Amino acid sequence: MTVKKLVVTNRVLQDIRLLIEKTRSTVAAAVNVGLTMLYWQIGKRINAEILKGARAKYGEEIIATLSQELIKEYGQGFNYSALTRMVRFAEVFPDS
């Protein structure tokens, strides 16, 4: 391979690396925004429809049941403590 081809190849390789890294960063930021809004919406909905702004014992039991169902389909990211954090998140930041 000639020096010129090597330089072109290295430049193309570097440019492609930069494209990949930039796109990864953009995708990661978009995913983070999406997940943040998802968690906020879940917390808001649980607070409004299940807890109705209160911390009744039955509400805790319903969250536990809801969590068990969500874990079956979507994994441990929706366990009881995660759902209660989502509720707290929506309480602390009431506006989307």
Sequence and secondary structure as in RCSB ss.txt:
>XXXX:A:sequence
MTVKKLVVTNRVLQDIRLLIEKTRSTVAAAVNVGLTMLYWQIGKRINAEILKGARAKYGEEIIATLSQELIKEYG
QGFNYSALTRMVRFAEVFPDS
>XXXX:A:secstr
  HHHHHHHHHHHHHHHHHHHHHHHHHHHHHHHHHHHHHHHHHHHHIIIIITTS  HHHHHHHHHHHHHHHHHH 
GGGSHHHHHHHHHHHHHS   
